[in-house]
Amino acid sequence: MSDPKHDNLFANPLGDVPGFIFDQAVVDVFPDMISRSVPGYQTILSHCGELAARYVQSHTHCYDLGCSLGASTLAMRPNIEGRDATMIAVDNSAAMLSRCKTILETTSSQVETQLINADICDVYISNASLVVMNFTLQFVPLDKRLALLEKIYQGLNPGSCLIISEKLCFEPESLNSLLNDLHHQFKRAQGYSDLEISQKRDSIENVLVPESLDTHIQRLRACGFHSASPWFQCFNFCSLVAFK
Ligand SMILES: C[S@@+](CC[C@H](N)C(=O)[O-])C[C@H]1O[C@@H](n2cnc3c(N)ncnc32)[C@H](O)[C@@H]1O
């Protein structure tokens, strides 16, 4: 496996900035990109490991939906060794999944791990004790999100847990703007230039569609989840747990 490269995809003027896609160029820089772009990313990952230790039951499935390079799977697997549970990691980017396979193969684990190259909206969820969707729902078309969450609810065993991490939007606009500014300041502190920040924002607009915390919680409740609550927030990034 080659070392993760420094993300400079948006460092030079691009003219007409193309819409963001999870292609090979993104795969090559992804670990650097996500850790310098999402405040709290490592904290969220390590606590997914902690939550997996608490909630993954023997002879059940643990899903990582939108697994990218398998960072969430890698955080969870060591904590569920010996339980005879199966990790199922899904992503619809063939480039991501191919690199993910290489990474997982070079990391020793006794946990059976299945990789599925598919749209998470089309994947059957069953016998799940934990479903993790870290920074993925925000890329699913708005009109498919409710059906996806209903399907996840149906596939979870009673007492089981869903983790959703997302970028959020806020009202009023003054608050939204403040939290976006704080996020951009975080990115500047991570070494991104103003040009990189603005071109990435243009590229991802309409591709990543954030929703408010209220929208997430109300939809989770409408699906039947209880005790849906944020357990982590940094600026406009949040991770929620919800229980069946
Ligand atoms: C921001 S990344 C997720 C990061 C990853 N969960 C982690 O913690 O490192 C979003 C991922 O979701 C995948 N994705 C987006 N929409 C998807 C869909 N409808 N079905 C499957 N994967 C999807 C993308 O290919 C991408 O790899």
The ligand as a Tripos MOL2 file, in Angstrom:
@<TRIPOS>MOLECULE
LIG
   27    29     1     0     0
SMALL
NO_CHARGES

@<TRIPOS>ATOM
      1 C1        -17.0710   11.0590    3.5340 C.3       1 LIG1
      2 S1        -16.9190    9.4640    2.9530 S.3       1 LIG1
      3 C2        -17.1910    8.4460    4.3850 C.3       1 LIG1
      4 C3        -16.0420    8.3570    5.3000 C.3       1 LIG1
      5 C4        -15.9180    7.0650    6.0620 C.3       1 LIG1
      6 N1        -17.1630    6.6010    6.5990 N.3       1 LIG1
      7 C5        -14.8910    7.2310    7.1500 C.2       1 LIG1
      8 O1        -15.2640    7.2650    8.3220 O.co2     1 LIG1
      9 O2        -13.7030    7.3560    6.8270 O.co2     1 LIG1
     10 C6        -18.4170    9.0990    2.1250 C.3       1 LIG1
     11 C7        -18.3630    7.7420    1.4530 C.3       1 LIG1
     12 O3        -19.6920    7.3480    1.1560 O.3       1 LIG1
     13 C8        -19.7100    6.7600   -0.1140 C.3       1 LIG1
     14 N2        -21.0840    6.9200   -0.5980 N.ar      1 LIG1
     15 C9        -21.7570    8.0610   -0.8800 C.ar      1 LIG1
     16 N3        -23.0170    7.7820   -1.2590 N.ar      1 LIG1
     17 C10       -23.1380    6.4250   -1.2110 C.ar      1 LIG1
     18 C11       -24.1990    5.5220   -1.5040 C.ar      1 LIG1
     19 N4        -25.3990    5.9560   -1.9040 N.pl3     1 LIG1
     20 N5        -23.9660    4.1900   -1.3590 N.ar      1 LIG1
     21 C12       -22.7540    3.7370   -0.9590 C.ar      1 LIG1
     22 N6        -21.7140    4.5480   -0.6650 N.ar      1 LIG1
     23 C13       -21.9130    5.8850   -0.7860 C.ar      1 LIG1
     24 C14       -18.6630    7.5070   -0.9250 C.3       1 LIG1
     25 O4        -18.2090    6.7410   -2.0140 O.3       1 LIG1
     26 C15       -17.6000    7.7430    0.1270 C.3       1 LIG1
     27 O5        -16.6230    6.7230    0.1300 O.3       1 LIG1
@<TRIPOS>BOND
     1     1     2 1
     2     2     3 1
     3     2    10 1
     4     3     4 1
     5     4     5 1
     6     5     6 1
     7     5     7 1
     8     7     8 2
     9     7     9 1
    10    10    11 1
    11    11    12 1
    12    11    26 1
    13    12    13 1
    14    13    14 1
    15    13    24 1
    16    14    15 ar
    17    14    23 ar
    18    15    16 ar
    19    16    17 ar
    20    17    18 ar
    21    17    23 ar
    22    18    19 1
    23    18    20 ar
    24    20    21 ar
    25    21    22 ar
    26    22    23 ar
    27    24    25 1
    28    24    26 1
    29    26    27 1
@<TRIPOS>SUBSTRUCTURE
     1 LIG1         1 GROUP 0 **** ****
